Amino acid sequence: MTTPKAEVTELLSSLPDTASYEDIQYHLYILEKIRRGAERAETEGALSHEEAKKRLGRWLTN
């Protein structure tokens, strides 16, 4: 398991030197959302493709 410090260090090294504080915050936010989603899928299970289509049906177009 990667530590938060290691993840942040990797993130910072992947960003350009000109990255703003806002850029860094945004990327940290995205990483955290992905981590939480993966954790939730692990504990609660993920939706099947069909279930996702059913739940999002009114927004999807054919």
N, CA, C and O atoms as a GROMACS GRO file, in nm:
protein
  248
    1MET      N    1   0.085  -0.118   0.000
    1MET     CA    2   0.000   0.000   0.000
    1MET      C    3   0.089   0.124   0.000
    1MET      O    4   0.185   0.133   0.076
    2THR      N    5   0.056   0.216  -0.085
    2THR     CA    6   0.131   0.340  -0.095
    2THR      C    7   0.084   0.438   0.012
    2THR      O    8  -0.035   0.447   0.041
    3THR      N    9   0.178   0.509   0.071
    3THR     CA   10   0.142   0.608   0.173
    3THR      C   11   0.095   0.737   0.106
    3THR      O   12   0.133   0.764  -0.008
    4PRO      N   13   0.015   0.816   0.176
    4PRO     CA   14  -0.027   0.945   0.120
    4PRO      C   15   0.092   1.034   0.083
    4PRO      O   16   0.090   1.101  -0.020
    5LYS      N   17   0.194   1.034   0.166
    5LYS     CA   18   0.312   1.116   0.137
    5LYS      C   19   0.377   1.072   0.007
    5LYS      O   20   0.418   1.155  -0.074
    6ALA      N   21   0.388   0.942  -0.013
    6ALA     CA   22   0.448   0.890  -0.136
    6ALA      C   23   0.362   0.926  -0.258
    6ALA      O   24   0.416   0.960  -0.363
    7GLU      N   25   0.230   0.920  -0.244
    7GLU     CA   26   0.141   0.957  -0.354
    7GLU      C   27   0.155   1.104  -0.389
    7GLU      O   28   0.159   1.140  -0.507
    8VAL      N   29   0.163   1.190  -0.288
    8VAL     CA   30   0.178   1.334  -0.312
    8VAL      C   31   0.314   1.362  -0.376
    8VAL      O   32   0.324   1.444  -0.467
    9THR      N   33   0.417   1.295  -0.328
    9THR     CA   34   0.551   1.313  -0.385
    9THR      C   35   0.551   1.274  -0.532
    9THR      O   36   0.608   1.344  -0.616
   10GLU      N   37   0.488   1.161  -0.564
   10GLU     CA   38   0.480   1.116  -0.703
   10GLU      C   39   0.400   1.216  -0.788
   10GLU      O   40   0.439   1.248  -0.900
   11LEU      N   41   0.289   1.264  -0.732
   11LEU     CA   42   0.208   1.363  -0.803
   11LEU      C   43   0.289   1.488  -0.833
   11LEU      O   44   0.291   1.536  -0.946
   12LEU      N   45   0.357   1.540  -0.731
   12LEU     CA   46   0.435   1.663  -0.750
   12LEU      C   47   0.545   1.644  -0.853
   12LEU      O   48   0.573   1.736  -0.930
   13SER      N   49   0.606   1.528  -0.855
   13SER     CA   50   0.714   1.506  -0.952
   13SER      C   51   0.659   1.493  -1.094
   13SER      O   52   0.732   1.514  -1.191
   14SER      N   53   0.530   1.457  -1.107
   14SER     CA   54   0.471   1.442  -1.241
   14SER      C   55   0.419   1.574  -1.297
   14SER      O   56   0.396   1.585  -1.418
   15LEU      N   57   0.399   1.674  -1.212
   15LEU     CA   58   0.347   1.803  -1.258
   15LEU      C   59   0.461   1.892  -1.307
   15LEU      O   60   0.575   1.878  -1.263
   16PRO      N   61   0.429   1.982  -1.400
   16PRO     CA   62   0.533   2.074  -1.446
   16PRO      C   63   0.574   2.171  -1.336
   16PRO      O   64   0.497   2.196  -1.243
   17ASP      N   65   0.693   2.225  -1.346
   17ASP     CA   66   0.742   2.320  -1.246
   17ASP      C   67   0.656   2.445  -1.238
   17ASP      O   68   0.659   2.516  -1.138
   18THR      N   69   0.580   2.471  -1.342
   18THR     CA   70   0.496   2.591  -1.346
   18THR      C   71   0.356   2.567  -1.287
   18THR      O   72   0.271   2.656  -1.292
   19ALA      N   73   0.332   2.448  -1.231
   19ALA     CA   74   0.200   2.417  -1.175
   19ALA      C   75   0.168   2.513  -1.061
   19ALA      O   76   0.252   2.541  -0.975
   20SER      N   77   0.046   2.562  -1.061
   20SER     CA   78   0.002   2.654  -0.956
   20SER      C   79  -0.049   2.574  -0.835
   20SER      O   80  -0.067   2.453  -0.842
   21TYR      N   81  -0.072   2.646  -0.725
   21TYR     CA   82  -0.132   2.581  -0.608
   21TYR      C   83  -0.268   2.522  -0.644
   21TYR      O   84  -0.304   2.414  -0.598
   22GLU      N   85  -0.342   2.593  -0.728
   22GLU     CA   86  -0.474   2.545  -0.770
   22GLU      C   87  -0.461   2.416  -0.850
   22GLU      O   88  -0.541   2.324  -0.833
   23ASP      N   89  -0.360   2.408  -0.938
   23ASP     CA   90  -0.336   2.286  -1.015
   23ASP      C   91  -0.308   2.168  -0.921
   23ASP      O   92  -0.362   2.059  -0.938
   24ILE      N   93  -0.223   2.192  -0.824
   24ILE     CA   94  -0.186   2.087  -0.728
   24ILE      C   95  -0.308   2.043  -0.648
   24ILE      O   96  -0.330   1.924  -0.629
   25GLN      N   97  -0.387   2.140  -0.600
   25GLN     CA   98  -0.507   2.107  -0.523
   25GLN      C   99  -0.605   2.026  -0.607
   25GLN      O  100  -0.665   1.930  -0.558
   26TYR      N  101  -0.622   2.065  -0.733
   26TYR     CA  102  -0.714   1.994  -0.821
   26TYR      C  103  -0.669   1.848  -0.839
   26TYR      O  104  -0.750   1.756  -0.828
   27HIS      N  105  -0.541   1.829  -0.866
   27HIS     CA  106  -0.491   1.693  -0.885
   27HIS      C  107  -0.501   1.610  -0.757
   27HIS      O  108  -0.531   1.490  -0.764
   28LEU      N  109  -0.478   1.671  -0.643
   28LEU     CA  110  -0.495   1.600  -0.516
   28LEU      C  111  -0.642   1.562  -0.496
   28LEU      O  112  -0.673   1.452  -0.449
   29TYR      N  113  -0.732   1.652  -0.531
   29TYR     CA  114  -0.875   1.626  -0.520
   29TYR      C  115  -0.914   1.506  -0.606
   29TYR      O  116  -0.986   1.418  -0.561
   30ILE      N  117  -0.866   1.504  -0.730
   30ILE     CA  118  -0.898   1.394  -0.822
   30ILE      C  119  -0.843   1.262  -0.769
   30ILE      O  120  -0.913   1.161  -0.769
   31LEU      N  121  -0.717   1.264  -0.723
   31LEU     CA  122  -0.659   1.141  -0.667
   31LEU      C  123  -0.740   1.089  -0.548
   31LEU      O  124  -0.761   0.969  -0.536
   32GLU      N  125  -0.786   1.179  -0.463
   32GLU     CA  126  -0.865   1.139  -0.347
   32GLU      C  127  -1.000   1.083  -0.389
   32GLU      O  128  -1.047   0.984  -0.332
   33LYS      N  129  -1.064   1.144  -0.489
   33LYS     CA  130  -1.191   1.093  -0.538
   33LYS      C  131  -1.175   0.952  -0.596
   33LYS      O  132  -1.259   0.865  -0.573
   34ILE      N  133  -1.067   0.931  -0.670
   34ILE     CA  134  -1.040   0.798  -0.727
   34ILE      C  135  -1.016   0.698  -0.615
   34ILE      O  136  -1.068   0.586  -0.619
   35ARG      N  137  -0.937   0.736  -0.515
   35ARG     CA  138  -0.907   0.646  -0.403
   35ARG      C  139  -1.036   0.608  -0.329
   35ARG      O  140  -1.057   0.491  -0.297
   36ARG      N  141  -1.120   0.708  -0.303
   36ARG     CA  142  -1.245   0.680  -0.231
   36ARG      C  143  -1.338   0.592  -0.314
   36ARG      O  144  -1.405   0.504  -0.261
   37GLY      N  145  -1.343   0.617  -0.444
   37GLY     CA  146  -1.427   0.535  -0.532
   37GLY      C  147  -1.380   0.391  -0.536
   37GLY      O  148  -1.461   0.298  -0.531
   38ALA      N  149  -1.249   0.372  -0.545
   38ALA     CA  150  -1.194   0.236  -0.545
   38ALA      C  151  -1.220   0.167  -0.412
   38ALA      O  152  -1.253   0.048  -0.409
   39GLU      N  153  -1.206   0.241  -0.304
   39GLU     CA  154  -1.232   0.185  -0.170
   39GLU      C  155  -1.379   0.147  -0.156
   39GLU      O  156  -1.411   0.042  -0.101
   40ARG      N  157  -1.466   0.232  -0.205
   40ARG     CA  158  -1.610   0.204  -0.197
   40ARG      C  159  -1.646   0.083  -0.282
   40ARG      O  160  -1.725  -0.002  -0.240
   41ALA      N  161  -1.589   0.075  -0.402
   41ALA     CA  162  -1.616  -0.040  -0.488
   41ALA      C  163  -1.567  -0.169  -0.422
   41ALA      O  164  -1.630  -0.274  -0.436
   42GLU      N  165  -1.456  -0.161  -0.352
   42GLU     CA  166  -1.401  -0.277  -0.283
   42GLU      C  167  -1.491  -0.322  -0.168
   42GLU      O  168  -1.512  -0.442  -0.150
   43THR      N  169  -1.545  -0.228  -0.092
   43THR     CA  170  -1.625  -0.264   0.025
   43THR      C  171  -1.772  -0.289  -0.009
   43THR      O  172  -1.835  -0.378   0.048
   44GLU      N  173  -1.826  -0.210  -0.101
   44GLU     CA  174  -1.969  -0.221  -0.132
   44GLU      C  175  -1.997  -0.292  -0.263
   44GLU      O  176  -2.112  -0.328  -0.291
   45GLY      N  177  -1.895  -0.313  -0.342
   45GLY     CA  178  -1.914  -0.372  -0.473
   45GLY      C  179  -1.940  -0.264  -0.576
   45GLY      O  180  -1.989  -0.156  -0.543
   46ALA      N  181  -1.908  -0.294  -0.697
   46ALA     CA  182  -1.926  -0.198  -0.806
   46ALA      C  183  -2.057  -0.228  -0.879
   46ALA      O  184  -2.108  -0.340  -0.873
   47LEU      N  185  -2.110  -0.129  -0.946
   47LEU     CA  186  -2.230  -0.148  -1.027
   47LEU      C  187  -2.194  -0.218  -1.157
   47LEU      O  188  -2.087  -0.195  -1.214
   48SER      N  189  -2.284  -0.303  -1.202
   48SER     CA  190  -2.265  -0.362  -1.334
   48SER      C  191  -2.294  -0.254  -1.438
   48SER      O  192  -2.354  -0.151  -1.408
   49HIS      N  193  -2.250  -0.279  -1.560
   49HIS     CA  194  -2.274  -0.184  -1.668
   49HIS      C  195  -2.424  -0.163  -1.688
   49HIS      O  196  -2.469  -0.050  -1.707
   50GLU      N  197  -2.500  -0.270  -1.683
   50GLU     CA  198  -2.645  -0.260  -1.702
   50GLU      C  199  -2.712  -0.181  -1.590
   50GLU      O  200  -2.802  -0.101  -1.616
   51GLU      N  201  -2.668  -0.202  -1.466
   51GLU     CA  202  -2.725  -0.128  -1.353
   51GLU      C  203  -2.692   0.021  -1.364
   51GLU      O  204  -2.777   0.105  -1.334
   52ALA      N  205  -2.571   0.052  -1.406
   52ALA     CA  206  -2.532   0.192  -1.424
   52ALA      C  207  -2.617   0.257  -1.533
   52ALA      O  208  -2.664   0.370  -1.516
   53LYS      N  209  -2.637   0.187  -1.645
   53LYS     CA  210  -2.721   0.240  -1.753
   53LYS      C  211  -2.864   0.262  -1.704
   53LYS      O  212  -2.927   0.361  -1.740
   54LYS      N  213  -2.913   0.170  -1.624
   54LYS     CA  214  -3.049   0.181  -1.571
   54LYS      C  215  -3.062   0.304  -1.482
   54LYS      O  216  -3.159   0.379  -1.493
   55ARG      N  217  -2.966   0.324  -1.394
   55ARG     CA  218  -2.971   0.438  -1.302
   55ARG      C  219  -2.951   0.572  -1.372
   55ARG      O  220  -3.008   0.673  -1.332
   56LEU      N  221  -2.871   0.572  -1.478
   56LEU     CA  222  -2.841   0.697  -1.548
   56LEU      C  223  -2.920   0.712  -1.677
   56LEU      O  224  -2.890   0.799  -1.759
   57GLY      N  225  -3.019   0.627  -1.697
   57GLY     CA  226  -3.094   0.621  -1.821
   57GLY      C  227  -3.146   0.754  -1.873
   57GLY      O  228  -3.142   0.778  -1.993
   58ARG      N  229  -3.193   0.838  -1.786
   58ARG     CA  230  -3.252   0.964  -1.835
   58ARG      C  231  -3.147   1.059  -1.890
   58ARG      O  232  -3.182   1.152  -1.964
   59TRP      N  233  -3.019   1.040  -1.857
   59TRP     CA  234  -2.914   1.126  -1.909
   59TRP      C  235  -2.844   1.066  -2.031
   59TRP      O  236  -2.776   1.137  -2.106
   60LEU      N  237  -2.860   0.936  -2.050
   60LEU     CA  238  -2.792   0.870  -2.161
   60LEU      C  239  -2.879   0.877  -2.286
   60LEU      O  240  -3.002   0.868  -2.279
   61THR      N  241  -2.814   0.894  -2.398
   61THR     CA  242  -2.886   0.892  -2.526
   61THR      C  243  -2.834   0.775  -2.608
   61THR      O  244  -2.719   0.733  -2.593
   62ASN      N  245  -2.918   0.724  -2.693
   62ASN     CA  246  -2.877   0.610  -2.778
   62ASN      C  247  -2.803   0.655  -2.898
   62ASN      O  248  -2.762   0.572  -2.979
   0.00000   0.00000   0.00000
